[in-house]
Amino acid sequence: MRTDKINNFYLMKLFQYDNFPHVTGNRVSLRQILETDVEDLIEISFYDAVRAETAQQAAEMQAKINQDYLDGNSIHWGIADNETHKIVGTCGYYRGLDKGEGELGCVLLPPYYGKGYMTAGMALAIDFGLNTLGLKRIWAATGQQNGPAIKLLERLNFVKTADLDDGEIEYELKQASNL
Protein backbone atom coordinates (compact mmCIF):
# COMPACT_ATOMS: atom_id res chain seq x y z
CA MET A 1 0.00 0.00 0.00
CA ARG A 2 2.83 2.41 0.81
CA THR A 3 4.34 1.86 -2.66
CA ASP A 4 1.01 2.79 -4.25
CA LYS A 5 0.93 6.03 -2.27
CA ILE A 6 4.50 6.86 -3.35
CA ASN A 7 3.76 6.04 -7.00
CA ASN A 8 0.58 8.12 -6.96
CA PHE A 9 2.50 11.03 -5.43
CA TYR A 10 4.91 11.11 -8.39
CA LEU A 11 2.09 10.79 -10.90
CA MET A 12 0.20 13.63 -9.24
CA LYS A 13 3.35 15.75 -9.13
CA LEU A 14 3.95 15.25 -12.86
CA PHE A 15 0.37 15.68 -13.97
CA GLN A 16 -0.76 18.56 -11.79
CA TYR A 17 -0.51 20.92 -14.75
CA ASP A 18 -3.49 22.36 -16.57
CA ASN A 19 -1.17 22.79 -19.54
CA PHE A 20 1.76 20.76 -20.80
CA PRO A 21 4.93 21.93 -18.97
CA HIS A 22 6.90 24.51 -20.94
CA VAL A 23 10.48 25.06 -19.75
CA THR A 24 12.39 28.13 -20.94
CA GLY A 25 16.15 28.55 -20.94
CA ASN A 26 18.51 31.16 -22.36
CA ARG A 27 19.05 29.46 -25.72
CA VAL A 28 16.33 26.83 -26.03
CA SER A 29 12.94 25.99 -24.61
CA LEU A 30 11.27 22.66 -24.01
CA ARG A 31 7.72 22.68 -25.31
CA GLN A 32 4.95 20.36 -26.41
CA ILE A 33 5.24 19.02 -29.94
CA LEU A 34 2.31 20.26 -32.02
CA GLU A 35 0.68 18.71 -35.09
CA THR A 36 2.32 21.43 -37.17
CA ASP A 37 5.78 20.26 -35.98
CA VAL A 38 5.43 16.59 -36.89
CA GLU A 39 6.33 16.90 -40.58
CA ASP A 40 9.69 18.49 -39.69
CA LEU A 41 10.45 15.70 -37.19
CA ILE A 42 9.82 12.57 -39.29
CA GLU A 43 13.49 11.55 -39.36
CA ILE A 44 13.75 11.71 -35.55
CA SER A 45 10.29 10.34 -34.72
CA PHE A 46 10.58 7.08 -32.80
CA TYR A 47 8.28 4.95 -30.70
CA ASP A 48 9.43 1.69 -29.09
CA ALA A 49 12.73 2.01 -31.00
CA VAL A 50 10.91 2.05 -34.36
CA ARG A 51 11.57 5.06 -36.60
CA ALA A 52 8.79 6.74 -38.58
CA GLU A 53 9.06 6.57 -42.35
CA THR A 54 6.15 8.86 -43.23
CA ALA A 55 4.38 11.91 -41.85
CA GLN A 56 1.38 9.68 -41.05
CA GLN A 57 3.55 7.28 -39.01
CA ALA A 58 5.19 10.22 -37.20
CA ALA A 59 1.75 11.65 -36.36
CA GLU A 60 0.59 8.25 -35.06
CA MET A 61 3.72 7.92 -32.95
CA GLN A 62 3.23 11.43 -31.56
CA ALA A 63 -0.37 10.54 -30.64
CA LYS A 64 0.95 7.53 -28.67
CA ILE A 65 3.57 9.72 -26.99
CA ASN A 66 0.88 12.23 -26.03
CA GLN A 67 -1.26 9.43 -24.58
CA ASP A 68 1.73 8.14 -22.60
CA TYR A 69 2.02 11.62 -21.06
CA LEU A 70 -1.69 11.67 -20.17
CA ASP A 71 -1.33 8.18 -18.66
CA GLY A 72 1.56 9.36 -16.45
CA ASN A 73 4.21 7.24 -18.14
CA SER A 74 6.40 9.83 -19.84
CA ILE A 75 6.98 13.42 -20.82
CA HIS A 76 8.34 14.22 -24.30
CA TRP A 77 9.35 17.75 -25.28
CA GLY A 78 10.38 19.41 -28.48
CA ILE A 79 13.62 21.36 -28.08
CA ALA A 80 12.90 24.74 -29.66
CA ASP A 81 15.51 27.33 -30.63
CA ASN A 82 14.48 30.50 -28.79
CA GLU A 83 15.39 32.75 -31.77
CA THR A 84 13.69 30.81 -34.59
CA HIS A 85 11.13 28.88 -32.48
CA LYS A 86 11.90 25.87 -34.70
CA ILE A 87 12.16 22.47 -33.04
CA VAL A 88 15.68 21.15 -33.48
CA GLY A 89 15.30 17.93 -31.50
CA THR A 90 13.39 16.15 -28.76
CA CYS A 91 14.07 14.93 -25.26
CA GLY A 92 12.15 13.61 -22.31
CA TYR A 93 11.63 11.05 -19.61
CA TYR A 94 10.37 7.72 -20.91
CA ARG A 95 10.38 5.23 -18.04
CA GLY A 96 10.42 5.09 -14.25
CA LEU A 97 8.30 8.12 -13.39
CA ASP A 98 5.94 5.95 -11.36
CA LYS A 99 8.93 5.10 -9.12
CA GLY A 100 10.27 8.64 -8.76
CA GLU A 101 12.95 7.99 -11.37
CA GLY A 102 13.38 8.87 -15.01
CA GLU A 103 15.12 7.46 -18.05
CA LEU A 104 16.19 10.50 -20.04
CA GLY A 105 16.41 10.18 -23.81
CA CYS A 106 17.06 12.57 -26.67
CA VAL A 107 17.45 12.90 -30.42
CA LEU A 108 18.61 15.83 -32.55
CA LEU A 109 18.04 16.76 -36.18
CA PRO A 110 21.37 16.37 -38.06
CA PRO A 111 21.78 20.03 -39.14
CA TYR A 112 22.02 20.97 -35.44
CA TYR A 113 24.71 18.44 -34.39
CA GLY A 114 27.64 19.91 -32.49
CA LYS A 115 26.06 23.31 -31.87
CA GLY A 116 25.14 22.95 -28.19
CA TYR A 117 21.38 22.60 -28.61
CA MET A 118 21.18 19.17 -27.02
CA THR A 119 23.38 20.15 -24.07
CA ALA A 120 21.10 23.13 -23.39
CA GLY A 121 17.90 21.09 -23.81
CA MET A 122 19.04 18.18 -21.68
CA ALA A 123 20.22 20.55 -18.94
CA LEU A 124 16.71 22.03 -18.81
CA ALA A 125 15.16 18.54 -18.70
CA ILE A 126 17.51 17.48 -15.90
CA ASP A 127 16.69 20.59 -13.87
CA PHE A 128 12.96 19.99 -14.40
CA GLY A 129 13.32 16.35 -13.37
CA LEU A 130 15.21 17.14 -10.19
CA ASN A 131 13.57 20.37 -9.07
CA THR A 132 10.01 20.16 -10.40
CA LEU A 133 9.34 16.43 -10.50
CA GLY A 134 11.60 15.64 -7.55
CA LEU A 135 13.15 12.62 -9.27
CA LYS A 136 15.55 10.69 -7.07
CA ARG A 137 17.37 9.04 -9.97
CA ILE A 138 17.93 10.00 -13.61
CA TRP A 139 19.56 7.61 -16.04
CA ALA A 140 20.15 7.22 -19.77
CA ALA A 141 21.20 4.44 -22.13
CA THR A 142 23.09 4.70 -25.41
CA GLY A 143 25.05 2.53 -27.79
CA GLN A 144 28.71 1.83 -27.02
CA GLN A 145 29.61 3.23 -30.45
CA ASN A 146 27.67 6.50 -29.96
CA GLY A 147 30.60 8.75 -29.07
CA PRO A 148 28.68 12.05 -29.27
CA ALA A 149 25.97 10.79 -26.90
CA ILE A 150 28.57 9.48 -24.46
CA LYS A 151 30.36 12.86 -24.49
CA LEU A 152 27.02 14.64 -23.97
CA LEU A 153 26.12 12.48 -20.98
CA GLU A 154 29.56 12.91 -19.41
CA ARG A 155 29.41 16.69 -20.00
CA LEU A 156 26.06 16.69 -18.13
CA ASN A 157 27.60 14.86 -15.09
CA PHE A 158 26.42 11.34 -15.91
CA VAL A 159 28.67 8.43 -15.03
CA LYS A 160 28.72 4.99 -16.61
CA THR A 161 27.01 2.43 -14.40
CA ALA A 162 26.54 -0.68 -16.55
CA ASP A 163 27.16 -2.45 -19.83
CA LEU A 164 23.77 -3.64 -21.08
CA ASP A 165 22.71 -6.20 -23.67
CA ASP A 166 22.91 -5.42 -27.38
CA GLY A 167 25.91 -3.11 -27.06
CA GLU A 168 24.15 -0.52 -24.87
CA ILE A 169 25.70 1.36 -21.95
CA GLU A 170 23.78 2.80 -19.00
CA TYR A 171 24.71 6.13 -17.43
CA GLU A 172 23.34 7.71 -14.27
CA LEU A 173 23.32 11.34 -13.23
CA LYS A 174 25.65 12.01 -10.30
CA GLN A 175 23.72 13.05 -7.21
CA ALA A 176 23.44 16.81 -6.77
CA SER A 177 25.52 16.63 -3.58
CA ASN A 178 28.40 15.26 -5.69
CA LEU A 179 28.30 18.01 -8.34
C-alpha positions as CSV (number, residue, x, y, z in Angstrom):
1,M,0.0,0.0,0.0
2,R,2.8,2.4,0.8
3,T,4.3,1.9,-2.7
4,D,1.0,2.8,-4.3
5,K,0.9,6.0,-2.3
6,I,4.5,6.9,-3.3
7,N,3.8,6.0,-7.0
8,N,0.6,8.1,-7.0
9,F,2.5,11.0,-5.4
10,Y,4.9,11.1,-8.4
11,L,2.1,10.8,-10.9
12,M,0.2,13.6,-9.2
13,K,3.4,15.7,-9.1
14,L,4.0,15.2,-12.9
15,F,0.4,15.7,-14.0
16,Q,-0.8,18.6,-11.8
17,Y,-0.5,20.9,-14.7
18,D,-3.5,22.4,-16.6
19,N,-1.2,22.8,-19.5
20,F,1.8,20.8,-20.8
21,P,4.9,21.9,-19.0
22,H,6.9,24.5,-20.9
23,V,10.5,25.1,-19.7
24,T,12.4,28.1,-20.9
25,G,16.2,28.5,-20.9
26,N,18.5,31.2,-22.4
27,R,19.0,29.5,-25.7
28,V,16.3,26.8,-26.0
29,S,12.9,26.0,-24.6
30,L,11.3,22.7,-24.0
31,R,7.7,22.7,-25.3
32,Q,5.0,20.4,-26.4
33,I,5.2,19.0,-29.9
34,L,2.3,20.3,-32.0
35,E,0.7,18.7,-35.1
36,T,2.3,21.4,-37.2
37,D,5.8,20.3,-36.0
38,V,5.4,16.6,-36.9
39,E,6.3,16.9,-40.6
40,D,9.7,18.5,-39.7
41,L,10.4,15.7,-37.2
42,I,9.8,12.6,-39.3
43,E,13.5,11.5,-39.4
44,I,13.7,11.7,-35.5
45,S,10.3,10.3,-34.7
46,F,10.6,7.1,-32.8
47,Y,8.3,4.9,-30.7
48,D,9.4,1.7,-29.1
49,A,12.7,2.0,-31.0
50,V,10.9,2.0,-34.4
51,R,11.6,5.1,-36.6
52,A,8.8,6.7,-38.6
53,E,9.1,6.6,-42.3
54,T,6.2,8.9,-43.2
55,A,4.4,11.9,-41.8
56,Q,1.4,9.7,-41.1
57,Q,3.5,7.3,-39.0
58,A,5.2,10.2,-37.2
59,A,1.8,11.6,-36.4
60,E,0.6,8.3,-35.1
61,M,3.7,7.9,-32.9
62,Q,3.2,11.4,-31.6
63,A,-0.4,10.5,-30.6
64,K,0.9,7.5,-28.7
65,I,3.6,9.7,-27.0
66,N,0.9,12.2,-26.0
67,Q,-1.3,9.4,-24.6
68,D,1.7,8.1,-22.6
69,Y,2.0,11.6,-21.1
70,L,-1.7,11.7,-20.2
71,D,-1.3,8.2,-18.7
72,G,1.6,9.4,-16.5
73,N,4.2,7.2,-18.1
74,S,6.4,9.8,-19.8
75,I,7.0,13.4,-20.8
76,H,8.3,14.2,-24.3
77,W,9.3,17.7,-25.3
78,G,10.4,19.4,-28.5
79,I,13.6,21.4,-28.1
80,A,12.9,24.7,-29.7
81,D,15.5,27.3,-30.6
82,N,14.5,30.5,-28.8
83,E,15.4,32.7,-31.8
84,T,13.7,30.8,-34.6
85,H,11.1,28.9,-32.5
86,K,11.9,25.9,-34.7
87,I,12.2,22.5,-33.0
88,V,15.7,21.2,-33.5
89,G,15.3,17.9,-31.5
90,T,13.4,16.1,-28.8
91,C,14.1,14.9,-25.3
92,G,12.2,13.6,-22.3
93,Y,11.6,11.0,-19.6
94,Y,10.4,7.7,-20.9
95,R,10.4,5.2,-18.0
96,G,10.4,5.1,-14.3
97,L,8.3,8.1,-13.4
98,D,5.9,5.9,-11.4
99,K,8.9,5.1,-9.1
100,G,10.3,8.6,-8.8
101,E,12.9,8.0,-11.4
102,G,13.4,8.9,-15.0
103,E,15.1,7.5,-18.0
104,L,16.2,10.5,-20.0
105,G,16.4,10.2,-23.8
106,C,17.1,12.6,-26.7
107,V,17.5,12.9,-30.4
108,L,18.6,15.8,-32.5
109,L,18.0,16.8,-36.2
110,P,21.4,16.4,-38.1
111,P,21.8,20.0,-39.1
112,Y,22.0,21.0,-35.4
113,Y,24.7,18.4,-34.4
114,G,27.6,19.9,-32.5
115,K,26.1,23.3,-31.9
116,G,25.1,23.0,-28.2
117,Y,21.4,22.6,-28.6
118,M,21.2,19.2,-27.0
119,T,23.4,20.2,-24.1
120,A,21.1,23.1,-23.4
121,G,17.9,21.1,-23.8
122,M,19.0,18.2,-21.7
123,A,20.2,20.5,-18.9
124,L,16.7,22.0,-18.8
125,A,15.2,18.5,-18.7
126,I,17.5,17.5,-15.9
127,D,16.7,20.6,-13.9
128,F,13.0,20.0,-14.4
129,G,13.3,16.3,-13.4
130,L,15.2,17.1,-10.2
131,N,13.6,20.4,-9.1
132,T,10.0,20.2,-10.4
133,L,9.3,16.4,-10.5
134,G,11.6,15.6,-7.5
135,L,13.1,12.6,-9.3
136,K,15.6,10.7,-7.1
137,R,17.4,9.0,-10.0
138,I,17.9,10.0,-13.6
139,W,19.6,7.6,-16.0
140,A,20.2,7.2,-19.8
141,A,21.2,4.4,-22.1
142,T,23.1,4.7,-25.4
143,G,25.1,2.5,-27.8
144,Q,28.7,1.8,-27.0
145,Q,29.6,3.2,-30.4
146,N,27.7,6.5,-30.0
147,G,30.6,8.7,-29.1
148,P,28.7,12.1,-29.3
149,A,26.0,10.8,-26.9
150,I,28.6,9.5,-24.5
151,K,30.4,12.9,-24.5
152,L,27.0,14.6,-24.0
153,L,26.1,12.5,-21.0
154,E,29.6,12.9,-19.4
155,R,29.4,16.7,-20.0
156,L,26.1,16.7,-18.1
157,N,27.6,14.9,-15.1
158,F,26.4,11.3,-15.9
159,V,28.7,8.4,-15.0
160,K,28.7,5.0,-16.6
161,T,27.0,2.4,-14.4
162,A,26.5,-0.7,-16.5
163,D,27.2,-2.5,-19.8
164,L,23.8,-3.6,-21.1
165,D,22.7,-6.2,-23.7
166,D,22.9,-5.4,-27.4
167,G,25.9,-3.1,-27.1
168,E,24.2,-0.5,-24.9
169,I,25.7,1.4,-21.9
170,E,23.8,2.8,-19.0
171,Y,24.7,6.1,-17.4
172,E,23.3,7.7,-14.3
173,L,23.3,11.3,-13.2
174,K,25.6,12.0,-10.3
175,Q,23.7,13.0,-7.2
176,A,23.4,16.8,-6.8
177,S,25.5,16.6,-3.6
178,N,28.4,15.3,-5.7
179,L,28.3,18.0,-8.3
